[in-house]
Amino acid sequence: NYQGKTYNYSEKMLLKYKGKEKLSYGDRVIFEGEINSFEAIRNPGDFNYSLYYKSMGINHQLVTNKGEIISKNQNNFFLMQLYKTKIRIKSIIYSSLPNEEASILYGIITGDKNNMDDETKENYSKAGLSHILSVSGLHIGFIVLFLTSIFNLLKLKGKYQNLIIIFVVLSYIMMIGAPSPALRAFIMLLVVLLAKFYKRDYDLKASISFAFVTMLAVNPLYIHDVGFVISFACMCSIAFIY
């Protein structure tokens, strides 16, 4: 509603809900509140939240404590199963380990650091190990290595092996929210598999460049995503300097 008139439109936005309703993935909910733009950058060098959220297709935020669930499980069946898998993983980890250790392991597996305390995150940063808590090539590499080992035992090779690897890795990336470093690693994985399939040499520099151009072609605002910048900065340092 604006100046006495009602307008209907569709937009992806950031919701900060302070009500009592416990929300779950797939819920269809009605919220009431005031929509605001993100605060513009105040000083040179400050983090620009406006551009950061725009890189994810989000231009406004809604802060409210008024919400009502009108239906549940209203999402794609496949996405719902991925969400339930993530919840199951979290449940197993937190029921098996003390809270602090569980939050670290869950952060390593999913990249979700919300349950970790600030001191632990700072210690990882000081030790130069923050990349372990950001899902990227390291995680994708472990998954591929694990699957390849199983396929070797089962003597499964060729295109079926590649298709299963692509499906599992893509499902994992979707489950954790498709962060840009993980998407970068996935595109480079596709290049590796295609190179093997067509019996071509794999070139790291070309693979990085292809991933970079592809992601920016789909969403030019990725350039304002810190994870995107750091991920490609690390890969370019390895390929062009090291």
RONUGU-129011 format. One record per residue (C-alpha): residue number from 0; x, y, z. Coordinates in Angstrom, 1 decimal, padded with zeros to 4 digits, always signed. Example, Ala and Ser with C-alpha at 12.3 -4.5 7.8 and 13.67 -1.06 7.14 Angstrom:
seq,px,py,pz
0,+012.3,-004.5,+007.8 $
1,+013.7,-001.1,+007.1 $
//
This chain:
seq,px,py,pz
0,+000.0,+000.0,+000.0 $
1,+001.3,+003.4,-000.9 $
2,-000.5,+006.8,-000.5 $
3,-003.9,+005.1,-000.2 $
4,-003.5,+002.8,-003.2 $
5,-002.7,-000.9,-003.4 $
6,-000.2,-002.3,-005.8 $
7,+000.5,-005.9,-006.7 $
8,+004.0,-007.0,-007.8 $
9,+006.5,-009.8,-007.3 $
10,+009.9,-009.2,-005.8 $
11,+012.6,-011.2,-003.9 $
12,+013.5,-009.4,-000.7 $
13,+015.2,-009.9,+002.6 $
14,+012.9,-010.7,+005.5 $
15,+013.8,-010.0,+009.1 $
16,+010.9,-011.6,+011.1 $
17,+010.7,-011.0,+014.8 $
18,+007.4,-012.7,+015.5 $
19,+006.6,-015.9,+017.4 $
20,+005.6,-018.1,+014.5 $
21,+008.3,-020.8,+013.8 $
22,+008.9,-020.8,+010.1 $
23,+010.1,-023.7,+008.0 $
24,+011.3,-024.0,+004.4 $
25,+008.3,-024.4,+002.1 $
26,+005.8,-022.5,+004.2 $
27,+003.6,-020.0,+002.5 $
28,+003.3,-017.0,+004.7 $
29,+001.6,-013.6,+004.8 $
30,+003.6,-010.7,+006.3 $
31,+002.7,-007.2,+007.0 $
32,+005.3,-004.4,+007.5 $
33,+007.2,-001.5,+006.0 $
34,+009.5,-002.1,+003.0 $
35,+012.8,-000.3,+003.0 $
36,+015.9,+000.0,+000.8 $
37,+019.3,-000.9,+002.1 $
38,+021.4,+001.9,+003.6 $
39,+023.8,+003.3,+001.1 $
40,+027.6,+003.2,+001.8 $
41,+028.6,+006.1,+004.1 $
42,+032.4,+006.1,+003.9 $
43,+034.9,+005.0,+001.2 $
44,+036.0,+001.5,+001.9 $
45,+033.0,+000.5,+003.9 $
46,+031.2,-002.7,+003.0 $
47,+028.4,-002.0,+000.6 $
48,+025.4,-004.0,+001.7 $
49,+023.2,-002.6,-001.0 $
50,+025.3,-003.9,-003.8 $
51,+026.0,-007.2,-002.0 $
52,+022.3,-008.0,-001.8 $
53,+021.7,-006.7,-005.3 $
54,+024.1,-009.4,-006.4 $
55,+021.6,-011.9,-005.0 $
56,+018.7,-010.2,-006.7 $
57,+017.5,-008.5,-003.5 $
58,+016.7,-004.8,-003.5 $
59,+014.6,-004.3,-000.4 $
60,+014.1,-005.6,+003.1 $
61,+011.0,-006.1,+005.2 $
62,+011.3,-005.9,+009.0 $
63,+008.2,-007.1,+010.8 $
64,+006.7,-009.1,+013.7 $
65,+003.4,-009.6,+012.0 $
66,+003.2,-012.9,+010.1 $
67,+000.8,-015.7,+009.5 $
68,+001.4,-019.2,+008.0 $
69,-001.4,-020.0,+005.5 $
70,+000.0,-023.4,+004.2 $
71,+003.0,-025.7,+004.5 $
72,+005.3,-027.7,+002.2 $
73,+004.5,-025.5,-000.8 $
74,+007.8,-025.9,-002.6 $
75,+009.3,-028.1,-005.3 $
76,+009.4,-031.8,-004.1 $
77,+013.1,-032.1,-004.9 $
78,+014.0,-028.9,-003.1 $
79,+012.0,-030.0,-000.1 $
80,+013.9,-033.3,+000.0 $
81,+017.2,-031.4,-000.1 $
82,+016.1,-029.2,+002.8 $
83,+015.0,-032.2,+004.8 $
84,+018.4,-033.8,+004.2 $
85,+020.1,-030.7,+005.5 $
86,+018.0,-030.7,+008.6 $
87,+018.7,-034.4,+009.1 $
88,+022.5,-033.8,+008.8 $
89,+022.2,-031.0,+011.4 $
90,+020.2,-033.2,+013.7 $
91,+022.7,-036.1,+013.6 $
92,+025.7,-033.8,+014.1 $
93,+024.2,-031.9,+017.1 $
94,+023.0,-035.1,+018.7 $
95,+026.4,-036.7,+018.4 $
96,+028.8,-033.9,+019.5 $
97,+029.0,-031.1,+022.1 $
98,+027.5,-027.9,+020.8 $
99,+030.8,-026.1,+020.0 $
100,+032.3,-029.0,+018.1 $
101,+028.9,-029.6,+016.3 $
102,+028.7,-026.0,+015.1 $
103,+032.2,-026.3,+013.6 $
104,+031.5,-029.5,+011.8 $
105,+028.2,-028.3,+010.5 $
106,+029.9,-025.1,+009.3 $
107,+032.6,-027.1,+007.5 $
108,+030.0,-029.3,+005.8 $
109,+027.4,-026.7,+004.9 $
110,+029.2,-023.4,+005.1 $
111,+026.7,-022.2,+007.7 $
112,+028.5,-020.3,+010.4 $
113,+025.5,-018.8,+012.1 $
114,+025.7,-021.3,+015.0 $
115,+029.4,-020.7,+015.6 $
116,+030.5,-018.1,+018.3 $
117,+032.5,-015.1,+017.3 $
118,+035.7,-016.2,+019.1 $
119,+035.8,-019.5,+017.1 $
120,+035.3,-017.7,+013.8 $
121,+038.0,-015.2,+014.7 $
122,+040.5,-018.0,+015.6 $
123,+039.9,-019.7,+012.3 $
124,+040.5,-016.4,+010.6 $
125,+043.8,-015.7,+012.5 $
126,+045.0,-019.2,+011.7 $
127,+044.3,-018.7,+008.0 $
128,+041.7,-021.5,+007.9 $
129,+038.6,-019.5,+007.1 $
130,+038.4,-021.2,+003.7 $
131,+037.5,-024.4,+005.4 $
132,+034.2,-022.8,+006.5 $
133,+033.4,-021.6,+003.0 $
134,+032.2,-024.3,+000.6 $
135,+034.2,-024.2,-002.5 $
136,+036.7,-026.3,-004.5 $
137,+038.1,-028.1,-001.4 $
138,+034.6,-029.5,-000.5 $
139,+033.7,-030.3,-004.1 $
140,+037.0,-032.1,-004.5 $
141,+036.4,-034.3,-001.4 $
142,+033.0,-035.3,-002.7 $
143,+034.3,-036.1,-006.2 $
144,+037.2,-038.1,-004.6 $
145,+034.8,-040.1,-002.4 $
146,+032.5,-040.9,-005.3 $
147,+035.3,-041.8,-007.6 $
148,+036.7,-044.2,-005.1 $
149,+033.3,-045.9,-004.8 $
150,+032.9,-046.1,-008.6 $
151,+036.4,-047.7,-008.9 $
152,+035.4,-050.4,-006.5 $
153,+032.2,-051.0,-008.4 $
154,+034.1,-050.7,-011.7 $
155,+031.6,-048.1,-012.9 $
156,+033.2,-045.8,-015.5 $
157,+032.4,-043.5,-018.4 $
158,+029.4,-041.2,-018.8 $
159,+027.3,-042.8,-016.1 $
160,+030.0,-042.1,-013.5 $
161,+030.2,-038.4,-014.7 $
162,+026.4,-038.0,-014.6 $
163,+026.1,-039.3,-011.1 $
164,+029.0,-037.0,-009.9 $
165,+027.3,-034.0,-011.6 $
166,+023.9,-034.9,-010.0 $
167,+025.3,-035.4,-006.5 $
168,+027.5,-032.3,-006.5 $
169,+024.8,-030.1,-007.9 $
170,+022.3,-031.4,-005.3 $
171,+024.8,-030.6,-002.6 $
172,+025.4,-027.1,-003.9 $
173,+021.6,-026.5,-004.0 $
174,+021.2,-027.9,-000.5 $
175,+023.6,-025.3,+001.0 $
176,+022.2,-022.4,-000.9 $
177,+024.4,-022.2,-004.0 $
178,+027.1,-019.9,-002.7 $
179,+029.2,-018.3,-005.5 $
180,+032.5,-020.1,-004.6 $
181,+030.7,-023.5,-004.8 $
182,+029.2,-022.5,-008.2 $
183,+032.6,-021.5,-009.4 $
184,+034.0,-025.0,-008.4 $
185,+031.0,-026.7,-010.0 $
186,+031.6,-025.0,-013.4 $
187,+035.3,-025.9,-013.3 $
188,+034.3,-029.5,-012.4 $
189,+032.1,-029.6,-015.5 $
190,+035.1,-028.5,-017.6 $
191,+037.3,-031.3,-016.1 $
192,+034.7,-033.9,-016.8 $
193,+034.1,-032.7,-020.3 $
194,+037.8,-032.7,-021.0 $
195,+038.1,-036.3,-019.9 $
196,+035.0,-037.3,-021.9 $
197,+036.3,-035.7,-025.1 $
198,+039.9,-036.8,-024.4 $
199,+041.2,-033.3,-024.3 $
200,+043.9,-031.7,-022.1 $
201,+042.6,-029.8,-019.1 $
202,+043.9,-026.2,-018.8 $
203,+043.4,-024.6,-015.4 $
204,+043.7,-021.0,-016.7 $
205,+041.1,-021.6,-019.4 $
206,+038.8,-023.3,-016.9 $
207,+039.0,-020.4,-014.4 $
208,+038.4,-017.9,-017.1 $
209,+035.5,-019.8,-018.5 $
210,+033.9,-020.0,-015.0 $
211,+034.5,-016.3,-014.4 $
212,+032.9,-015.2,-017.7 $
213,+030.0,-017.6,-017.4 $
214,+029.0,-016.5,-013.9 $
215,+029.3,-012.8,-014.8 $
216,+027.3,-013.3,-018.0 $
217,+024.5,-014.8,-015.9 $
218,+024.7,-012.2,-013.1 $
219,+027.1,-009.2,-013.6 $
220,+026.5,-008.1,-010.0 $
221,+028.4,-011.2,-008.7 $
222,+031.4,-008.8,-008.9 $
223,+030.1,-007.3,-005.6 $
224,+029.9,-010.7,-003.9 $
225,+032.8,-011.0,-001.5 $
226,+032.8,-014.8,-001.8 $
227,+033.0,-014.5,-005.6 $
228,+035.9,-012.0,-005.5 $
229,+038.0,-014.0,-003.0 $
230,+037.3,-017.4,-004.6 $
231,+038.5,-016.2,-008.0 $
232,+041.4,-014.2,-006.5 $
233,+042.7,-017.4,-004.9 $
234,+042.3,-019.5,-008.0 $
235,+044.0,-016.8,-010.2 $
236,+046.8,-016.6,-007.7 $
237,+047.3,-020.4,-008.0 $
238,+047.0,-020.5,-011.8 $
239,+048.8,-017.3,-012.9 $
240,+051.4,-016.8,-010.1 $
241,+052.1,-020.0,-008.2 $
//
